[in-house]
Amino acid sequence: MKVENNFVNFIRCLCLKCPTHSFCMKIKLNKLFCGKGKSSCEIIKKGCICAKCPVAQQYTLNHLYYCQIGVKETK
């Protein structure tokens, strides 16, 4: 099952709290990378909280840095 790019998942998404989430991502409202795809912003890895995200847990995702890889996982 693909991660749905919907309002409920957008609200539950933890991307804004991630240390890697940049100012560029904030002004572009980049979020929910596991459902929408990778960011167009430069990615400087400063840590990843994808594994703690309720969206990632619900869809049993097992990658990190979705902002960089943009994987739309299936279950």
Sequence and secondary structure as in RCSB ss.txt:
>XXXX:A:sequence
MKVENNFVNFIRCLCLKCPTHSFCMKIKLNKLFCGKGKSSCEIIKKGCICAKCPVAQQYTLNHLYYCQIGVKETK
>XXXX:A:secstr
     SHHHHHH  GGG TT  HHHHHTT   HHHH   SS    S   GGG HHHHHTT   S HHHH      
